[in-house]
Amino acid sequence: MQRFLRSSWYCTGWSSDISDKPRGIKILDEDIVLFRTSEGKIAALNGRCPHRFAPLSIGCVKGDVIECGYHGLQFDRNGTCTLNPHGEGIVPPRAHTKAFQVEERDGALWIWMGQPGTGDPSDILDLYFTGGKSGWETATGYLKINSDYQLVIDNLLDLTHGTYLHPTTVGVGAEHSTGSAMKYDFKTEGNVVHSNCTFLNSPPTALFQPFYDKERCDIYAFMRWQPAGSLILDISATDVGQPKGTGVMLPSCHLIVPETENSCHYFWAIARNVELGDEAKTRAMKEAVAYAFEVEDEPVIEACQKMMNGEEFFDLEPAILSTDVAGIQARRILSKLIAREAKAHI
């Protein structure tokens, strides 16, 4: 059974992650090596050398090619072997490897895991606040999570867990986040899911407090997901009664990438539109978010994975709350897209 959606753009890291050395990453159970050419362009190949199957990531970049660190075969960005330094230098017919379609946008690196050349770059999530954009102060991070990536998407599409897991970091108190105290709006647009929470007349969360000095505010937390694992949280704190987008904005992106069936990559970024240039506050902002993800979210998500004992999510007949609707819809959309893709390749 096909487990992942291949016809999708997946984040492979931040632009700053790759300089003069190659970098290996596993995505959808496939080893990939990323490197920059002499012009600074990103290339992505199957990470396994076709000769003796050494990881190409232990090699080095020479101009526009990557050289295997085991026997010195060289490959260009198209996966073609351009040099065999042994014997008469004849390149064997099988000395080639798969190349992937890649894009670099907004300070992030993206790979198309479907048929090369069929990915539409306009489908890549618009990270309007990253990549050194004017008017934003941004911090980026990464976390490896040992769970099915869909459990992480569930977590992000249901922000009510913040009250219980994140009371001292990013969560809103129970008296402002449960029942009628929270306004919730859910909708789908094609294959895009929107999960929007509004907390009226609430104290600012700990994350907002360094940038918002009033005792009460209206908090708008609008989450948007698109297949397979790209999310944007448009969150802001405004003066009570003022419209969304008029106050302090702390947008974030959450780019969830399957590594294997039971592990995933979590690339994230958070930005703010106030107190630009304050490096100390940027570090504190990054540390607070990293703590929420690494210390509060990650252990619980991994524990959920273990408690499932390898069984499928819906086979366990989960209790469904009204605020679960976005996560359930995302799962159904993914299942539909994966089944359609698998059928097309039969």
MIGUPA-937322 format. One record per residue (C-alpha): residue number from 1; residue in one letter; x, z, y negated. Coordinates in steps of 0.5 Angstrom, whole numbers, plus 500, padded with zeros to 3 digits. Example, Ala and Ser with C-alpha at 12.3 -4.5 7.8 and 13.67 -1.06 7.14 Angstrom:
2
n	res	c1	c3	c2
1	a	525	516	509
2	s	527	514	502
END
This chain:
346
n	res	c1	c3	c2
1	m	500	500	500
2	q	503	498	493
3	r	504	505	489
4	f	506	502	482
5	l	504	497	477
6	r	510	492	477
7	s	507	488	471
8	s	508	493	466
9	w	513	495	460
10	y	517	501	462
11	c	522	505	457
12	t	529	505	460
13	g	532	510	455
14	w	533	510	447
15	s	538	505	444
16	s	543	510	443
17	d	544	512	451
18	i	548	505	452
19	s	554	503	448
20	d	560	500	452
21	k	559	503	458
22	p	553	501	464
23	r	548	506	465
24	g	544	506	472
25	i	537	508	473
26	k	532	508	478
27	i	525	505	476
28	l	519	504	481
29	d	524	506	487
30	e	529	500	485
31	d	536	501	482
32	i	537	498	476
33	v	544	497	471
34	l	543	497	464
35	f	549	494	459
36	r	550	491	453
37	t	553	484	452
38	s	559	483	447
39	e	553	481	442
40	g	550	488	443
41	k	544	485	447
42	i	541	489	452
43	a	542	486	460
44	a	538	489	466
45	l	540	487	473
46	n	539	490	480
47	g	544	496	480
48	r	546	494	487
49	c	552	489	488
50	p	550	484	493
51	h	557	484	496
52	r	558	491	499
53	f	552	495	495
54	a	556	499	491
55	p	552	501	484
56	l	554	497	479
57	s	553	503	474
58	i	560	505	476
59	g	563	499	474
60	c	565	497	467
61	v	563	491	462
62	k	568	486	460
63	g	565	482	454
64	d	558	479	457
65	v	559	481	464
66	i	559	487	468
67	e	565	488	473
68	c	563	491	480
69	g	568	498	480
70	y	569	497	488
71	h	572	489	488
72	g	571	486	481
73	l	566	481	482
74	q	563	480	475
75	f	556	478	474
76	d	553	475	467
77	r	546	478	464
78	n	542	473	469
79	g	545	476	475
80	t	550	470	476
81	c	556	472	479
82	t	561	469	474
83	l	568	471	478
84	n	570	472	485
85	p	578	475	484
86	h	579	474	491
87	g	582	469	496
88	e	581	462	493
89	g	576	465	488
90	i	570	461	491
91	v	563	465	489
92	p	559	466	496
93	p	552	463	496
94	r	549	470	496
95	a	553	473	491
96	h	548	474	486
97	t	543	479	483
98	k	536	480	480
99	a	536	480	473
100	f	530	483	469
101	q	526	481	462
102	v	528	487	457
103	e	527	488	450
104	e	530	493	445
105	r	525	495	440
106	d	524	501	435
107	g	530	505	438
108	a	527	504	445
109	l	529	500	451
110	w	524	497	455
111	i	524	493	462
112	w	519	489	465
113	m	518	490	472
114	g	514	484	474
115	q	516	477	475
116	p	521	475	469
117	g	519	471	463
118	t	512	473	464
119	g	512	480	460
120	d	509	479	453
121	p	513	483	448
122	s	507	484	444
123	d	504	489	449
124	i	510	494	448
125	l	507	500	445
126	d	508	500	437
127	l	513	506	436
128	y	512	506	428
129	f	516	513	427
130	t	522	512	431
131	g	528	507	430
132	g	530	510	423
133	k	524	508	420
134	s	523	510	413
135	g	519	516	411
136	w	520	519	418
137	e	525	524	421
138	t	525	523	428
139	a	528	527	434
140	t	528	524	441
141	g	529	527	448
142	y	529	526	456
143	l	526	530	462
144	k	526	529	469
145	i	520	531	473
146	n	520	532	480
147	s	512	530	481
148	d	508	524	481
149	y	508	520	474
150	q	500	520	474
151	l	500	528	474
152	v	504	528	468
153	i	499	523	465
154	d	494	528	467
155	n	497	533	463
156	l	498	529	457
157	l	491	526	456
158	d	488	533	457
159	l	491	537	451
160	t	486	543	453
161	h	492	546	457
162	g	496	547	451
163	t	492	554	449
164	y	494	557	456
165	l	501	554	457
166	h	504	553	450
167	p	501	559	446
168	t	507	560	442
169	t	509	553	441
170	v	505	547	441
171	g	498	550	443
172	v	492	552	439
173	g	489	559	440
174	a	483	559	445
175	e	478	561	439
176	h	479	555	436
177	s	480	550	442
178	t	475	552	447
179	g	467	550	447
180	s	464	548	441
181	a	470	550	437
182	m	474	544	439
183	k	471	537	437
184	y	472	532	443
185	d	472	524	443
186	f	473	520	449
187	k	473	512	449
188	t	476	506	452
189	e	478	500	449
190	g	480	495	455
191	n	485	498	459
192	v	487	503	453
193	v	484	510	454
194	h	483	515	447
195	s	483	522	448
196	n	482	525	441
197	c	481	533	440
198	t	480	536	433
199	f	480	543	431
200	l	477	545	425
201	n	479	551	421
202	s	485	553	425
203	p	491	557	424
204	p	497	552	424
205	t	501	552	431
206	a	508	554	431
207	l	510	547	431
208	f	507	546	424
209	q	508	553	421
210	p	515	551	418
211	f	512	545	415
212	y	505	547	413
213	d	505	554	409
214	k	497	555	409
215	e	493	560	414
216	r	488	555	416
217	c	488	547	417
218	d	484	542	421
219	i	488	539	426
220	y	487	532	429
221	a	490	531	436
222	f	489	524	438
223	m	492	521	444
224	r	492	514	446
225	w	495	511	453
226	q	496	504	455
227	p	498	502	462
228	a	502	504	466
229	g	505	510	462
230	s	506	510	455
231	l	502	515	450
232	i	502	516	443
233	l	500	523	440
234	d	498	522	433
235	i	497	529	431
236	s	497	532	424
237	a	495	538	420
238	t	491	537	414
239	d	488	542	409
240	v	481	544	411
241	g	476	539	410
242	q	480	534	408
243	p	481	527	412
244	k	485	526	418
245	g	492	523	415
246	t	493	526	409
247	g	497	532	411
248	v	503	534	415
249	m	504	529	421
250	l	508	530	427
251	p	507	524	431
252	s	510	523	438
253	c	511	518	444
254	h	511	520	451
255	l	514	515	455
256	i	512	516	463
257	v	516	512	468
258	p	516	513	475
259	e	522	513	479
260	t	520	514	486
261	e	513	517	489
262	n	515	524	487
263	s	519	523	481
264	c	519	520	474
265	h	523	520	468
266	y	520	523	461
267	f	522	519	455
268	w	520	523	448
269	a	520	522	441
270	i	517	527	435
271	a	517	525	428
272	r	515	528	421
273	n	513	526	415
274	v	515	532	410
275	e	522	535	409
276	l	526	529	410
277	g	533	530	411
278	d	533	537	413
279	e	537	537	419
280	a	536	544	421
281	k	529	543	421
282	t	530	537	425
283	r	534	541	431
284	a	529	546	431
285	m	523	541	431
286	k	527	538	437
287	e	528	545	441
288	a	521	547	440
289	v	518	541	443
290	a	524	541	449
291	y	522	548	450
292	a	515	546	451
293	f	516	540	456
294	e	522	543	460
295	v	520	551	460
296	e	512	551	460
297	d	510	544	462
298	e	515	542	467
299	p	515	548	472
300	v	507	547	473
301	i	507	540	474
302	e	512	540	479
303	a	508	546	482
304	c	502	542	482
305	q	506	537	486
306	k	508	541	491
307	m	501	545	492
308	m	498	538	494
309	n	502	537	500
310	g	503	530	500
311	e	496	528	499
312	e	492	523	495
313	f	489	526	488
314	f	482	524	490
315	d	483	526	497
316	l	483	533	495
317	e	476	533	492
318	p	479	536	485
319	a	474	539	481
320	i	472	535	475
321	l	472	538	468
322	s	468	535	462
323	t	475	534	458
324	d	478	531	465
325	v	475	524	463
326	a	481	521	460
327	g	485	523	465
328	i	480	520	471
329	q	479	514	467
330	a	487	512	466
331	r	487	514	474
332	r	482	509	475
333	i	484	503	471
334	l	491	504	474
335	s	488	504	481
336	k	484	497	479
337	l	490	494	476
338	i	495	496	482
339	a	490	493	487
340	r	489	487	483
341	e	496	485	483
342	a	497	487	490
343	k	491	482	492
344	a	495	476	487
345	h	501	477	491
346	i	498	477	498
END
